[in-house]
Each structure stands twice: as structure tokens, then as C-alpha cells.
Amino acid sequence: MQKNFTTTDGAVLTYTDEGQGPALIMLPGWSQSAAMFRHQIGHFSPTNRVLAVDFRGHGKSPDAARGFRIFRFAADIMELMKHEKIEKATLLGWSMGASVIWAMIDIFGTVFIDKLILIDEPATVMRQAGMSNEDVLNSGALFDAATMIAIADQIKGAEGATARGAFLDGMITKGIPADLKAWLLQENLRVNAVHIANLFVDHCSIDWRDIFSRIDRPTLVIGGRVSHVNPRSQEWIHGQIKGSRLVIFEEAEGGAHFAFIEAPERFNEVVSDFLAGQ
């Protein structure tokens, strides 16, 4: 069932709400949509109440006048949980969706979390001041501030669609079907270029490295062997979260940034085992 919810600042979120049982909330990545989880919604809804959310301005959610910041997105999800009377949920965050979860934890702690599934997000996307080369490798930082600004300017410019297509090319395996790649780009391009560029800068600039020691819920960390996100960063995050589980998908398992859609059967098996406590 597709639903809509209006946040306290007037943005409208569209989300899928399927199944019954313990709540499982799925949060997509930067510029992408809840449709990314099309292979997971049906798989998990027989055992869970699955909510797959389009952030403001993403996917089927209409564009918003304001609020394209990670901490506003975190507030949106907390408001949605309250609206749906969900006191505790398993949260699955892919890419920027994981950063939204970390913002929620930063403000509200972990009382609202049952379990966590964190998929292929660096501890900081941008190299922070004072970082050693070792810090960069551990955190998974992808570029410096000047490069971040240059990418944002490209997204806002006349060749923005081309820039976003090139960005996507670095996130998928070489063998991805052409029609699937085209669909991923189509979903990416739904979002207003200025808003998504502003969100890009906000997302990339935040350093989350002090969050992980505060996570006290069962956690599954997933990375990809050939992802643009260095799997070493996922190993480092795993090492910071006491008792967490780590799975790195190999290239043949869709082990880039979209494992859940390039190799959904394997991905669903791993997540199902985690949710079942196996």
C-alpha cells in the first residue's frame, strides 16, 4: 500500500507500507528511491511490516521547498514513525540512508531501534581536516572539500544529468544489464538538481566517526568488494560497533553499491539470517 505523510514543515513523504509483524523501515541512498528495494519489500513483508520511504523530493515524494539536509531527513523519519505509531523498528539504511540513521541516533539515541542494517556508507564521505592517510582509509573518505564542491557545481550545471550518470557508473558492477542501469539513472534524475546538489554537500561534509561506539543494538554491516566505498571502511565501522556482524559481497554477488538489486536473492538471504538471529 502506498501512503503519504506530511511533515511538521509541510513536506510530503510517499512510502510503501506492506505486511504485518515487527517493523522494518528501509531508507534509500542519495538521489535514489524506495523503488530500489523492490526485491526486498515482497520478500520481507510476509514476516515484517515493511515501510520503504522516499525522502522529501526523492522518488514519488513531491519536491519540497526546503529541508534538504541529513538532520531534517532524520526528523522526517522520526515523525513518520510517530505518525504510524511505531515505537521500535529495525532500520535498514543504504548509502546516505545509513547517514540518516546515524543522525537519528545522534539526536535520539537508540531507544527506538530494534536492529540495524547499514549498507555501504563511509564513516565520512569527505576527507576531514587533520585526517591522516590511515584515517582516510579507515573512514572511507572519497574526496576532499574542493572536489565535493566541484561535483555539486556540475550537478547544478547544464551537464548535470551527464554528471549524475557518470557518478552512477562508479557505483555498479561492470556486468549490470543495460536496462537496469538505465532505470537506476531514471530514478536518480527524478530529484531537483539544485536540491540534490545541496543535499550532496550536506551529506558528504558530516563526520560520523564518533557515532559508532554509541550503537548498542544488533547490527549488520554490509559492503561490496568492488564498491566505490572502500570495503576497509565497512570493516572499520564493524570494528567500532560491539557485537556487530560484517558481510562483504564479492563482485559475482553484486558486490558494488547496489547488491540488493544486482543480486537480490543473496542479499535477502543474508538479511533474513540476521533478522532471524542466525
MIDOSE-1310 file (N, C-alpha, C; in nm, 2 decimals, decimal comma, always signed):
residues 278
mqkn	+0,08/-0,12/+0,00/+0,00/+0,00/+0,00/+0,09/+0,12/+0,00; +0,06/+0,22/-0,09/+0,13/+0,34/-0,09/+0,06/+0,45/-0,01; +0,14/+0,52/+0,07/+0,08/+0,62/+0,16/+0,15/+0,75/+0,15; +0,09/+0,85/+0,20/+0,16/+0,98/+0,21/+0,15/+1,04/+0,35
fttt	+0,25/+1,11/+0,39/+0,26/+1,17/+0,52/+0,32/+1,31/+0,51; +0,26/+1,41/+0,58/+0,31/+1,55/+0,58/+0,39/+1,58/+0,70; +0,51/+1,62/+0,69/+0,60/+1,65/+0,80/+0,56/+1,78/+0,87; +0,62/+1,81/+0,98/+0,58/+1,93/+1,05/+0,62/+2,06/+0,98
dgav	+0,71/+2,05/+0,88/+0,74/+2,17/+0,80/+0,68/+2,17/+0,66; +0,58/+2,08/+0,64/+0,50/+2,08/+0,52/+0,55/+2,00/+0,41; +0,65/+1,92/+0,42/+0,70/+1,83/+0,31/+0,61/+1,71/+0,31; +0,59/+1,65/+0,20/+0,51/+1,53/+0,18/+0,60/+1,41/+0,15
ltyt	+0,59/+1,31/+0,23/+0,67/+1,18/+0,21/+0,58/+1,08/+0,15; +0,62/+1,01/+0,05/+0,55/+0,89/+0,00/+0,62/+0,77/+0,04; +0,55/+0,67/+0,08/+0,61/+0,55/+0,13/+0,53/+0,43/+0,11; +0,59/+0,31/+0,10/+0,52/+0,18/+0,09/+0,50/+0,12/+0,23
degq	+0,39/+0,07/+0,26/+0,36/+0,01/+0,39/+0,30/-0,13/+0,36; +0,37/-0,24/+0,37/+0,33/-0,37/+0,34/+0,36/-0,47/+0,45; +0,26/-0,56/+0,47/+0,29/-0,67/+0,56/+0,25/-0,64/+0,71; +0,27/-0,74/+0,79/+0,25/-0,73/+0,94/+0,36/-0,79/+1,01
gpal	+0,37/-0,75/+1,14/+0,48/-0,80/+1,22/+0,57/-0,69/+1,27; +0,69/-0,73/+1,31/+0,79/-0,63/+1,36/+0,82/-0,53/+1,24; +0,83/-0,40/+1,27/+0,85/-0,30/+1,17/+1,00/-0,31/+1,12; +1,01/-0,30/+0,98/+1,13/-0,29/+0,91/+1,13/-0,17/+0,82
imlp	+1,20/-0,07/+0,85/+1,20/+0,06/+0,78/+1,32/+0,07/+0,69; +1,30/+0,08/+0,56/+1,41/+0,09/+0,46/+1,43/+0,23/+0,41; +1,55/+0,27/+0,41/+1,58/+0,41/+0,37/+1,69/+0,41/+0,26; +1,65/+0,46/+0,14/+1,74/+0,46/+0,03/+1,85/+0,56/+0,04
gwsq	+1,94/+0,56/-0,07/+2,05/+0,65/-0,07/+2,03/+0,78/-0,14; +2,13/+0,86/-0,15/+2,13/+0,99/-0,21/+2,07/+0,98/-0,35; +1,97/+1,06/-0,38/+1,91/+1,08/-0,51/+1,83/+0,95/-0,56; +1,83/+0,85/-0,48/+1,76/+0,73/-0,52/+1,63/+0,71/-0,45
saam	+1,55/+0,61/-0,47/+1,42/+0,60/-0,43/+1,39/+0,47/-0,35; +1,27/+0,46/-0,29/+1,23/+0,34/-0,23/+1,21/+0,22/-0,32; +1,19/+0,26/-0,45/+1,18/+0,15/-0,55/+1,31/+0,07/-0,56; +1,42/+0,12/-0,51/+1,54/+0,03/-0,51/+1,52/-0,10/-0,43
frhq	+1,43/-0,10/-0,34/+1,40/-0,21/-0,25/+1,29/-0,30/-0,31; +1,26/-0,29/-0,44/+1,15/-0,37/-0,49/+1,17/-0,52/-0,47; +1,29/-0,57/-0,46/+1,31/-0,71/-0,44/+1,30/-0,75/-0,29; +1,31/-0,65/-0,20/+1,30/-0,67/-0,06/+1,16/-0,66/+0,00
ighf	+1,08/-0,57/-0,05/+0,95/-0,54/+0,01/+0,87/-0,67/+0,01; +0,86/-0,74/-0,11/+0,78/-0,86/-0,12/+0,84/-0,97/-0,04; +0,97/-0,98/-0,03/+1,04/-1,09/+0,04/+1,02/-1,08/+0,19; +1,02/-0,96/+0,24/+1,02/-0,95/+0,39/+0,88/-0,92/+0,44
sptn	+0,78/-0,88/+0,36/+0,65/-0,84/+0,41/+0,57/-0,96/+0,47; +0,60/-1,09/+0,43/+0,53/-1,20/+0,50/+0,56/-1,21/+0,65; +0,68/-1,16/+0,69/+0,72/-1,17/+0,83/+0,74/-1,04/+0,90; +0,74/-0,93/+0,83/+0,76/-0,80/+0,88/+0,66/-0,70/+0,82
rvla	+0,64/-0,59/+0,90/+0,57/-0,47/+0,84/+0,68/-0,39/+0,78; +0,68/-0,38/+0,65/+0,79/-0,32/+0,57/+0,75/-0,18/+0,53; +0,82/-0,08/+0,57/+0,80/+0,06/+0,52/+0,92/+0,10/+0,44; +0,90/+0,13/+0,32/+1,01/+0,18/+0,23/+0,98/+0,32/+0,19
vdfr	+1,07/+0,41/+0,23/+1,04/+0,55/+0,23/+1,11/+0,63/+0,12; +1,04/+0,71/+0,05/+1,10/+0,81/-0,04/+1,12/+0,94/+0,04; +1,25/+0,98/+0,06/+1,28/+1,10/+0,12/+1,21/+1,22/+0,05; +1,20/+1,33/+0,12/+1,14/+1,45/+0,05/+1,21/+1,48/-0,08
ghgk	+1,13/+1,50/-0,18/+1,19/+1,53/-0,32/+1,24/+1,41/-0,39; +1,25/+1,30/-0,33/+1,30/+1,18/-0,39/+1,19/+1,08/-0,44; +1,21/+1,01/-0,55/+1,12/+0,91/-0,59/+0,98/+0,96/-0,62; +0,88/+0,91/-0,55/+0,74/+0,95/-0,57/+0,70/+1,07/-0,47
spda	+0,79/+1,10/-0,38/+0,76/+1,22/-0,29/+0,78/+1,34/-0,37; +0,68/+1,44/-0,36/+0,69/+1,56/-0,44/+0,81/+1,65/-0,39; +0,85/+1,73/-0,47/+0,96/+1,82/-0,44/+0,92/+1,91/-0,32; +1,02/+1,95/-0,24/+0,99/+2,03/-0,12/+1,06/+2,16/-0,13
argf	+1,01/+2,26/-0,07/+1,07/+2,40/-0,08/+1,20/+2,41/+0,00; +1,22/+2,32/+0,10/+1,33/+2,34/+0,19/+1,36/+2,20/+0,25; +1,47/+2,20/+0,34/+1,50/+2,09/+0,42/+1,58/+1,98/+0,36; +1,66/+2,01/+0,26/+1,74/+1,91/+0,20/+1,88/+1,90/+0,28
rifr	+1,86/+1,85/+0,40/+1,97/+1,83/+0,49/+1,95/+1,69/+0,57; +2,06/+1,63/+0,60/+2,05/+1,50/+0,67/+1,97/+1,50/+0,80; +2,00/+1,60/+0,88/+1,93/+1,60/+1,01/+1,78/+1,63/+0,99; +1,74/+1,71/+0,89/+1,59/+1,73/+0,86/+1,53/+1,59/+0,81
faad	+1,61/+1,52/+0,73/+1,56/+1,39/+0,69/+1,54/+1,29/+0,81; +1,64/+1,30/+0,91/+1,63/+1,22/+1,03/+1,50/+1,26/+1,10; +1,47/+1,39/+1,11/+1,35/+1,43/+1,18/+1,22/+1,38/+1,11; +1,23/+1,38/+0,97/+1,12/+1,33/+0,89/+1,09/+1,18/+0,93
imel	+1,19/+1,10/+0,94/+1,17/+0,96/+0,97/+1,12/+0,94/+1,11; +1,17/+1,02/+1,20/+1,11/+1,01/+1,34/+0,97/+1,05/+1,35; +0,93/+1,15/+1,27/+0,79/+1,20/+1,27/+0,70/+1,09/+1,20; +0,76/+1,03/+1,10/+0,68/+0,92/+1,03/+0,66/+0,80/+1,13
mkhe	+0,76/+0,77/+1,20/+0,74/+0,66/+1,30/+0,63/+0,69/+1,40; +0,64/+0,81/+1,45/+0,53/+0,86/+1,54/+0,40/+0,86/+1,48; +0,39/+0,90/+1,36/+0,26/+0,90/+1,28/+0,20/+0,76/+1,27; +0,29/+0,67/+1,24/+0,25/+0,53/+1,22/+0,24/+0,45/+1,36
kiek	+0,27/+0,52/+1,47/+0,27/+0,46/+1,60/+0,36/+0,34/+1,61; +0,48/+0,36/+1,55/+0,59/+0,26/+1,56/+0,69/+0,30/+1,67; +0,69/+0,23/+1,78/+0,78/+0,27/+1,89/+0,92/+0,22/+1,87; +0,93/+0,11/+1,80/+1,06/+0,05/+1,78/+1,06/-0,03/+1,65
atll	+1,17/-0,02/+1,57/+1,18/-0,08/+1,44/+1,32/-0,12/+1,41; +1,33/-0,22/+1,32/+1,46/-0,25/+1,26/+1,48/-0,15/+1,14; +1,59/-0,08/+1,14/+1,62/+0,02/+1,04/+1,72/-0,03/+0,94; +1,69/-0,02/+0,82/+1,79/-0,06/+0,71/+1,82/+0,07/+0,63
gwsm	+1,94/+0,11/+0,64/+1,99/+0,23/+0,57/+2,09/+0,20/+0,46; +2,07/+0,23/+0,34/+2,17/+0,21/+0,23/+2,23/+0,34/+0,20; +2,36/+0,35/+0,19/+2,43/+0,46/+0,15/+2,39/+0,58/+0,23; +2,34/+0,69/+0,18/+2,30/+0,81/+0,26/+2,19/+0,77/+0,36
gasv	+2,11/+0,67/+0,33/+2,01/+0,63/+0,42/+2,07/+0,59/+0,56; +2,19/+0,53/+0,55/+2,26/+0,50/+0,68/+2,30/+0,63/+0,75; +2,34/+0,73/+0,68/+2,37/+0,86/+0,75/+2,25/+0,92/+0,81; +2,13/+0,90/+0,75/+2,01/+0,95/+0,82/+1,99/+0,88/+0,95
iwam	+2,01/+0,75/+0,95/+2,00/+0,67/+1,07/+2,10/+0,72/+1,18; +2,22/+0,75/+1,13/+2,32/+0,80/+1,23/+2,28/+0,93/+1,29; +2,22/+1,02/+1,21/+2,17/+1,14/+1,26/+2,06/+1,12/+1,36; +1,97/+1,02/+1,34/+1,87/+0,99/+1,43/+1,93/+0,94/+1,56
idif	+2,03/+0,86/+1,55/+2,10/+0,81/+1,68/+2,17/+0,93/+1,75; +2,23/+1,02/+1,67/+2,30/+1,13/+1,73/+2,20/+1,22/+1,82; +2,08/+1,23/+1,77/+1,98/+1,32/+1,84/+1,90/+1,24/+1,95; +1,86/+1,12/+1,91/+1,76/+1,04/+1,99/+1,82/+0,92/+2,06
gtvf	+1,94/+0,88/+2,04/+2,00/+0,76/+2,10/+1,95/+0,64/+2,02; +1,93/+0,53/+2,09/+1,90/+0,40/+2,02/+1,77/+0,34/+2,07; +1,70/+0,41/+2,16/+1,58/+0,35/+2,22/+1,47/+0,31/+2,12; +1,47/+0,37/+2,00/+1,37/+0,34/+1,90/+1,41/+0,23/+1,80
idkl	+1,53/+0,17/+1,83/+1,58/+0,08/+1,73/+1,58/-0,06/+1,79; +1,53/-0,16/+1,71/+1,54/-0,30/+1,74/+1,67/-0,36/+1,69; +1,69/-0,35/+1,56/+1,82/-0,39/+1,50/+1,85/-0,29/+1,39; +1,98/-0,30/+1,34/+2,03/-0,20/+1,24/+2,09/-0,28/+1,13
ilid	+2,07/-0,24/+1,01/+2,13/-0,29/+0,89/+2,19/-0,17/+0,81; +2,32/-0,16/+0,81/+2,40/-0,05/+0,75/+2,47/-0,09/+0,62; +2,43/-0,03/+0,51/+2,48/-0,08/+0,38/+2,56/+0,02/+0,31; +2,69/-0,01/+0,30/+2,79/+0,06/+0,21/+2,79/+0,21/+0,22
epat	+2,81/+0,26/+0,34/+2,82/+0,41/+0,36/+2,95/+0,43/+0,43; +3,03/+0,53/+0,39/+3,15/+0,56/+0,46/+3,12/+0,63/+0,59; +3,22/+0,63/+0,68/+3,20/+0,70/+0,81/+3,21/+0,85/+0,78; +3,27/+0,89/+0,68/+3,26/+1,03/+0,63/+3,29/+1,02/+0,48
vmrq	+3,21/+1,09/+0,40/+3,23/+1,08/+0,25/+3,35/+1,18/+0,21; +3,36/+1,29/+0,29/+3,46/+1,39/+0,26/+3,58/+1,38/+0,35; +3,70/+1,40/+0,30/+3,82/+1,40/+0,39/+3,81/+1,52/+0,48; +3,82/+1,49/+0,61/+3,81/+1,59/+0,72/+3,94/+1,66/+0,75
agms	+3,94/+1,78/+0,80/+4,07/+1,84/+0,84/+4,14/+1,76/+0,94; +4,27/+1,75/+0,93/+4,35/+1,68/+1,03/+4,36/+1,53/+1,01; +4,29/+1,48/+0,91/+4,29/+1,33/+0,89/+4,43/+1,28/+0,84; +4,48/+1,17/+0,89/+4,60/+1,11/+0,84/+4,55/+1,02/+0,72
nedv	+4,65/+0,97/+0,65/+4,62/+0,88/+0,54/+4,55/+0,75/+0,59; +4,59/+0,71/+0,71/+4,53/+0,59/+0,77/+4,38/+0,62/+0,80; +4,36/+0,74/+0,86/+4,22/+0,78/+0,89/+4,13/+0,78/+0,76; +4,19/+0,83/+0,65/+4,11/+0,84/+0,53/+4,07/+0,70/+0,48
lnsg	+4,17/+0,60/+0,49/+4,14/+0,46/+0,45/+4,03/+0,40/+0,54; +4,05/+0,42/+0,67/+3,95/+0,36/+0,77/+3,81/+0,42/+0,75; +3,80/+0,55/+0,73/+3,67/+0,62/+0,72/+3,60/+0,60/+0,59; +3,68/+0,57/+0,48/+3,63/+0,56/+0,35/+3,61/+0,69/+0,28
alfd	+3,67/+0,79/+0,33/+3,66/+0,93/+0,26/+3,69/+0,92/+0,11; +3,61/+0,97/+0,03/+3,62/+0,96/-0,11/+3,69/+1,07/-0,18; +3,68/+1,20/-0,12/+3,74/+1,31/-0,19/+3,75/+1,43/-0,09; +3,82/+1,53/-0,13/+3,84/+1,65/-0,04/+3,73/+1,75/-0,07
aatm	+3,73/+1,86/+0,01/+3,62/+1,96/+0,00/+3,61/+2,02/-0,14; +3,73/+2,05/-0,20/+3,72/+2,12/-0,33/+3,66/+2,03/-0,43; +3,69/+1,90/-0,43/+3,63/+1,81/-0,52/+3,48/+1,80/-0,50; +3,44/+1,80/-0,37/+3,30/+1,79/-0,34/+3,22/+1,91/-0,40
iaia	+3,28/+2,03/-0,38/+3,21/+2,15/-0,44/+3,21/+2,14/-0,59; +3,31/+2,10/-0,65/+3,32/+2,09/-0,80/+3,21/+1,99/-0,85; +3,19/+1,88/-0,78/+3,08/+1,78/-0,82/+2,95/+1,85/-0,80; +2,92/+1,92/-0,69/+2,80/+1,98/-0,67/+2,77/+2,09/-0,78
dqik	+2,87/+2,16/-0,82/+2,85/+2,26/-0,92/+2,82/+2,19/-1,06; +2,88/+2,08/-1,08/+2,85/+2,00/-1,21/+2,70/+1,96/-1,21; +2,66/+1,91/-1,09/+2,52/+1,86/-1,08/+2,42/+1,98/-1,11; +2,45/+2,10/-1,06/+2,36/+2,21/-1,08/+2,37/+2,27/-1,22
gaeg	+2,48/+2,23/-1,30/+2,50/+2,30/-1,43/+2,43/+2,23/-1,54; +2,46/+2,28/-1,66/+2,39/+2,24/-1,78/+2,41/+2,09/-1,81; +2,52/+2,04/-1,77/+2,55/+1,90/-1,79/+2,53/+1,81/-1,67; +2,43/+1,86/-1,59/+2,41/+1,79/-1,46/+2,37/+1,64/-1,48
atar	+2,28/+1,61/-1,58/+2,24/+1,47/-1,60/+2,36/+1,38/-1,63; +2,45/+1,44/-1,72/+2,57/+1,36/-1,75/+2,65/+1,33/-1,63; +2,67/+1,43/-1,55/+2,75/+1,42/-1,43/+2,69/+1,31/-1,33; +2,56/+1,31/-1,32/+2,49/+1,22/-1,24/+2,50/+1,07/-1,30
gafl	+2,50/+1,07/-1,43/+2,52/+0,94/-1,49/+2,66/+0,88/-1,47; +2,76/+0,97/-1,48/+2,90/+0,93/-1,45/+2,92/+0,88/-1,31; +2,85/+0,95/-1,22/+2,85/+0,92/-1,07/+2,80/+0,78/-1,06; +2,68/+0,75/-1,12/+2,62/+0,62/-1,11/+2,71/+0,51/-1,17
dgmi	+2,78/+0,54/-1,27/+2,87/+0,44/-1,34/+2,97/+0,38/-1,24; +3,01/+0,47/-1,14/+3,11/+0,42/-1,05/+3,06/+0,34/-0,93; +2,93/+0,32/-0,93/+2,86/+0,25/-0,82/+2,81/+0,12/-0,85; +2,82/+0,07/-0,98/+2,76/-0,05/-1,02/+2,87/-0,15/-1,08
tkgi	+2,83/-0,28/-1,08/+2,93/-0,37/-1,14/+2,93/-0,36/-1,29; +3,04/-0,41/-1,35/+3,06/-0,39/-1,49/+2,96/-0,48/-1,57; +2,91/-0,58/-1,51/+2,81/-0,67/-1,58/+2,67/-0,64/-1,57; +2,63/-0,52/-1,51/+2,49/-0,49/-1,49/+2,42/-0,48/-1,62
padl	+2,30/-0,53/-1,63/+2,22/-0,52/-1,75/+2,19/-0,37/-1,79; +2,19/-0,34/-1,91/+2,18/-0,20/-1,96/+2,04/-0,14/-1,92; +1,94/-0,23/-1,92/+1,81/-0,17/-1,89/+1,80/-0,14/-1,74; +1,86/-0,22/-1,66/+1,86/-0,19/-1,51/+1,94/-0,07/-1,48
kawl	+2,06/-0,05/-1,55/+2,14/+0,07/-1,53/+2,06/+0,20/-1,57; +1,98/+0,19/-1,68/+1,90/+0,30/-1,73/+1,79/+0,33/-1,63; +1,73/+0,23/-1,57/+1,63/+0,26/-1,47/+1,68/+0,32/-1,35; +1,80/+0,28/-1,30/+1,86/+0,34/-1,19/+1,89/+0,49/-1,21
lqen	+1,94/+0,52/-1,33/+1,96/+0,66/-1,36/+1,83/+0,74/-1,37; +1,73/+0,68/-1,43/+1,60/+0,75/-1,43/+1,55/+0,78/-1,29; +1,56/+0,69/-1,20/+1,52/+0,72/-1,06/+1,61/+0,83/-1,00; +1,74/+0,83/-1,03/+1,83/+0,93/-0,98/+1,79/+1,07/-1,03
lrvn	+1,75/+1,08/-1,16/+1,72/+1,21/-1,22/+1,58/+1,27/-1,18; +1,50/+1,19/-1,10/+1,38/+1,25/-1,06/+1,39/+1,37/-0,97; +1,51/+1,38/-0,89/+1,52/+1,48/-0,79/+1,57/+1,61/-0,85; +1,52/+1,72/-0,81/+1,56/+1,85/-0,85/+1,71/+1,87/-0,83
avhi	+1,77/+1,92/-0,94/+1,92/+1,92/-0,95/+1,98/+2,01/-0,84; +1,92/+2,13/-0,81/+1,97/+2,22/-0,71/+1,96/+2,16/-0,58; +1,84/+2,10/-0,55/+1,82/+2,04/-0,42/+1,91/+1,92/-0,39; +1,93/+1,84/-0,49/+2,01/+1,72/-0,47/+2,16/+1,76/-0,46
anlf	+2,20/+1,87/-0,53/+2,34/+1,91/-0,51/+2,36/+1,97/-0,37; +2,26/+2,05/-0,32/+2,28/+2,10/-0,18/+2,28/+1,99/-0,08; +2,20/+1,88/-0,11/+2,20/+1,77/-0,02/+2,33/+1,69/-0,02; +2,38/+1,68/-0,14/+2,51/+1,62/-0,16/+2,62/+1,68/-0,07
vdhc	+2,63/+1,81/-0,07/+2,73/+1,88/+0,01/+2,71/+1,86/+0,16; +2,58/+1,87/+0,20/+2,55/+1,85/+0,34/+2,58/+1,70/+0,38; +2,54/+1,61/+0,30/+2,57/+1,47/+0,33/+2,72/+1,44/+0,33; +2,79/+1,48/+0,24/+2,93/+1,45/+0,23/+3,02/+1,51/+0,34
sidw	+2,97/+1,62/+0,39/+3,06/+1,70/+0,48/+3,05/+1,65/+0,63; +2,96/+1,56/+0,66/+2,94/+1,53/+0,80/+3,03/+1,41/+0,84; +3,10/+1,42/+0,95/+3,19/+1,32/+1,00/+3,12/+1,24/+1,11; +3,09/+1,11/+1,08/+3,01/+1,03/+1,18/+3,10/+0,94/+1,26
rdif	+3,23/+0,95/+1,27/+3,31/+0,85/+1,33/+3,29/+0,84/+1,48; +3,23/+0,94/+1,55/+3,21/+0,93/+1,69/+3,08/+0,86/+1,72; +3,00/+0,83/+1,62/+2,86/+0,77/+1,64/+2,87/+0,62/+1,68; +2,96/+0,55/+1,62/+2,95/+0,40/+1,62/+2,97/+0,34/+1,75
srid	+3,05/+0,40/+1,84/+3,07/+0,34/+1,97/+2,94/+0,36/+2,06; +2,84/+0,44/+2,01/+2,72/+0,46/+2,08/+2,61/+0,36/+2,04; +2,64/+0,28/+1,94/+2,54/+0,19/+1,89/+2,54/+0,06/+1,97; +2,43/+0,03/+2,04/+2,42/-0,08/+2,13/+2,31/-0,18/+2,09
rptl	+2,28/-0,18/+1,96/+2,18/-0,27/+1,91/+2,24/-0,37/+1,81; +2,18/-0,49/+1,80/+2,24/-0,58/+1,70/+2,25/-0,52/+1,56; +2,37/-0,53/+1,50/+2,39/-0,45/+1,38/+2,46/-0,54/+1,27; +2,41/-0,53/+1,15/+2,47/-0,59/+1,03/+2,53/-0,49/+0,95
vigg	+2,66/-0,50/+0,92/+2,73/-0,40/+0,83/+2,75/-0,48/+0,70; +2,71/-0,42/+0,58/+2,73/-0,48/+0,45/+2,81/-0,39/+0,36; +2,91/-0,44/+0,30/+2,99/-0,37/+0,20/+3,00/-0,45/+0,07; +3,07/-0,39/-0,03/+3,09/-0,46/-0,16/+3,24/-0,46/-0,19
rvsh	+3,29/-0,57/-0,24/+3,43/-0,58/-0,27/+3,47/-0,49/-0,38; +3,39/-0,46/-0,48/+3,42/-0,37/-0,59/+3,34/-0,24/-0,58; +3,29/-0,20/-0,46/+3,22/-0,08/-0,45/+3,31/+0,04/-0,45; +3,26/+0,16/-0,49/+3,34/+0,28/-0,48/+3,37/+0,31/-0,33
vnpr	+3,29/+0,26/-0,24/+3,31/+0,27/-0,10/+3,41/+0,16/-0,06; +3,53/+0,20/-0,02/+3,63/+0,10/+0,02/+3,58/+0,00/+0,12; +3,58/-0,13/+0,10/+3,53/-0,22/+0,20/+3,61/-0,21/+0,33; +3,73/-0,16/+0,33/+3,80/-0,14/+0,45/+3,72/-0,05/+0,55
sqew	+3,65/+0,05/+0,49/+3,57/+0,14/+0,58/+3,46/+0,06/+0,65; +3,40/-0,04/+0,58/+3,30/-0,12/+0,64/+3,35/-0,21/+0,75; +3,47/-0,26/+0,72/+3,54/-0,34/+0,83/+3,57/-0,25/+0,95; +3,61/-0,12/+0,93/+3,64/-0,03/+1,04/+3,51/+0,00/+1,12
ihgq	+3,40/+0,03/+1,05/+3,27/+0,05/+1,12/+3,23/-0,07/+1,20; +3,24/-0,19/+1,14/+3,21/-0,31/+1,21/+3,30/-0,32/+1,34; +3,42/-0,28/+1,33/+3,51/-0,29/+1,44/+3,47/-0,20/+1,55; +3,40/-0,09/+1,52/+3,36/+0,01/+1,62/+3,23/-0,02/+1,69
ikgs	+3,15/-0,11/+1,63/+3,02/-0,14/+1,68/+3,03/-0,28/+1,75; +3,02/-0,28/+1,88/+3,04/-0,40/+1,96/+2,94/-0,51/+1,92; +2,99/-0,63/+1,89/+2,90/-0,74/+1,86/+2,84/-0,74/+1,72; +2,88/-0,64/+1,63/+2,82/-0,64/+1,50/+2,86/-0,75/+1,41
rlvi	+2,79/-0,77/+1,30/+2,82/-0,87/+1,20/+2,86/-0,80/+1,07; +2,96/-0,85/+1,00/+3,00/-0,79/+0,88/+2,99/-0,89/+0,76; +2,94/-0,85/+0,65/+2,93/-0,92/+0,53/+2,98/-0,84/+0,41; +3,08/-0,88/+0,34/+3,13/-0,81/+0,22/+3,09/-0,90/+0,10
feea	+3,01/-0,84/+0,01/+2,97/-0,91/-0,11/+3,08/-0,91/-0,21; +3,10/-1,02/-0,27/+3,20/-1,03/-0,38/+3,14/-0,97/-0,51; +3,23/-0,95/-0,61/+3,18/-0,89/-0,74/+3,07/-0,98/-0,80; +3,09/-1,11/-0,80/+2,99/-1,20/-0,85/+2,86/-1,20/-0,78
egga	+2,86/-1,15/-0,65/+2,74/-1,14/-0,57/+2,68/-1,00/-0,58; +2,71/-0,92/-0,68/+2,66/-0,79/-0,69/+2,73/-0,69/-0,60; +2,86/-0,72/-0,57/+2,93/-0,65/-0,46/+2,98/-0,52/-0,50; +2,90/-0,43/-0,56/+2,93/-0,29/-0,58/+2,84/-0,22/-0,48
hfaf	+2,77/-0,11/-0,52/+2,70/-0,03/-0,43/+2,55/-0,07/-0,42; +2,51/-0,16/-0,52/+2,36/-0,19/-0,53/+2,34/-0,34/-0,52; +2,40/-0,41/-0,42/+2,39/-0,55/-0,41/+2,25/-0,60/-0,40; +2,17/-0,52/-0,33/+2,03/-0,56/-0,30/+1,95/-0,57/-0,43
ieap	+1,99/-0,50/-0,54/+1,92/-0,50/-0,66/+1,99/-0,58/-0,77; +2,13/-0,59/-0,76/+2,20/-0,66/-0,86/+2,20/-0,81/-0,83; +2,20/-0,85/-0,70/+2,20/-0,99/-0,66/+2,10/-1,00/-0,54; +1,97/-0,98/-0,56/+1,87/-0,98/-0,45/+1,86/-1,10/-0,37
erfn	+1,87/-1,22/-0,44/+1,85/-1,34/-0,36/+1,95/-1,36/-0,26; +2,08/-1,34/-0,29/+2,19/-1,35/-0,19/+2,17/-1,24/-0,08; +2,14/-1,12/-0,12/+2,12/-1,01/-0,03/+2,01/-1,05/+0,07; +1,90/-1,09/+0,02/+1,78/-1,12/+0,10/+1,82/-1,24/+0,20
evvs	+1,89/-1,33/+0,15/+1,93/-1,45/+0,24/+2,02/-1,40/+0,36; +2,11/-1,31/+0,33/+2,20/-1,26/+0,44/+2,12/-1,18/+0,54; +2,03/-1,09/+0,49/+1,95/-1,01/+0,58/+1,85/-1,10/+0,66; +1,79/-1,20/+0,59/+1,69/-1,29/+0,66/+1,76/-1,36/+0,77
dfla	+1,88/-1,41/+0,75/+1,96/-1,48/+0,85/+1,99/-1,39/+0,97; +2,02/-1,26/+0,94/+2,05/-1,17/+1,05/+1,92/-1,14/+1,13; +1,81/-1,11/+1,06/+1,69/-1,08/+1,13/+1,64/-1,20/+1,22; +1,67/-1,32/+1,17/+1,63/-1,44/+1,25/+1,73/-1,48/+1,36
gq	+1,84/-1,40/+1,37/+1,94/-1,42/+1,47/+2,03/-1,54/+1,44; +2,04/-1,58/+1,31/+2,13/-1,69/+1,28/+2,27/-1,64/+1,24
